[in-house]
Amino acid sequence: MRRPTTDTFRHQGLRKKLIKLLEEKGITDALVLGAMERVPRHFFLDRGFEEIAYEDRAFPIEAEQTISHPFTVAFQTQLLQLKKWSRVLEVGTGSAYQAAVLAEMGARVFTVERQRTLYDQVLQFQWLSKKYPMIEFFYGDGYAGQPKFAPFDRILVTAGAPQVPEGLIPQLKIGGILVVPVGEGAAQRMHRIVRLSETETQQEVFGEFQFVPMLKGKN
Ligand code: SAH
C-alpha cells in the first residue's frame, strides 16, 4: 500500500467540512468531533483514495475489509463516553483509523485484528506508532478479548456480531461500557451495554449500521 504522507491545508479544510456534516447528522460530542478533525483519515488509506477520503463513505482496505463511515466512527465513539486515560479494547483494528481517534482522545488502546495482512500492515505504519505510542496492536480472535490486559473501561467492537459477544463482558470493569453492532445479514443495530455489577448489565439499542461480519478464529 502507498500511503499519503502530507496533511495539507486542503485536507484540513475537507476535514472541517466533514465535521460540519457529522454535526448536521446529529453528532454532538465536542471531544469526538475535535479528535476526528485532527486525525488525517487519508493517511489510513491508499493514495488512490486521497481525494475522496473525507467523504462520509466506507472504503475498501486489504483482506476484503473496510474502513468504517466517518459517521459510524463518530457514533460509536460518542456512545463510548470516553474519559482521558480510559483503557479501551477495540475488536477489529482494520486500518487503525478508529484506534487513532480513540488515542487522540487520550485513551489507552488495545486493538485486536484477526486478519494477518491487516495486522502486519498496521505494524509497518510508522507515522501511527510514532504519533500514538499508547496504541497496542494484537493479532488474534477478538471473541477472546485480551484477558492479560483486562479489565477495560470500554470495549468497542467494529465488526457486526451475530449476537452480543457475552464472553467480552467479564473483561469490562463494573460501570464499563461495551459498544457493539449486532445482527446477521445486511444491517446491524448498535448496542450499548453497561456492566452494572458482577451479574447485571443494562442494554440500549440504537439505529442501523452496516458492518463487515465479526468472524471466529484467525486468518
Ligand atoms: N476499526 C476499523 C474498521 C475495520 S472493519 C477501522 O477503523 O478501519 C472490521 C474489522 O474487524 C476487519 O478488519 C475484520 O477483519 C475485523 N474482525 C472481524 N472479526 C474479528 C474478530 N473476531 N477479531 C478481531 N477482528 C475481527
Boltz pocket constraint, residues with backbone or C-beta under 6 A from the ligand:
constraints:
  - pocket:
      binder: B
      contacts: [[A, 65], [A, 66], [A, 67], [A, 68], [A, 91], [A, 92], [A, 93], [A, 94], [A, 95], [A, 96], [A, 97], [A, 98], [A, 99], [A, 112], [A, 113], [A, 114], [A, 115], [A, 118], [A, 140], [A, 141], [A, 142], [A, 143], [A, 158], [A, 159], [A, 212], [A, 213], [A, 214], [A, 215], [A, 216], [A, 217]]
      max_distance: 6.0
